[in-house]
Amino acid sequence: MDVVGRNLEKRFSASKVSFWFVDMLGRGAVRLPRAGTAGQARGGAQRIGLAASVCEQVLRSQLLHHAAAAFLGESCTFAGITR
């Protein structure tokens, strides 16, 4: 994941890349920051509920979504990849 994260940061000029994994029931997600980043240094994985969240919208629509993510405290672009 670290290699893919670095490639995405470089390709899209992103300041941070995180990977989100959704539980099998679709009720929650876990955010894993790329190794060696400030997010990982702050404790690593972060769990969130999916109900009515931006993450749920992106997963269902499979469209890019750009928003200020209050739970992350910054502006984010979300892209759903389900394969």
Secondary structure, 3 states (H helix, E strand, C coil): CHHHHHHHHHHHCCCCCEEEEECCCCCEEEEEECCCCHHHHCCCCEEEECCCCHHHHHHHHCCCEEEEECCCCEEEEECCCCC
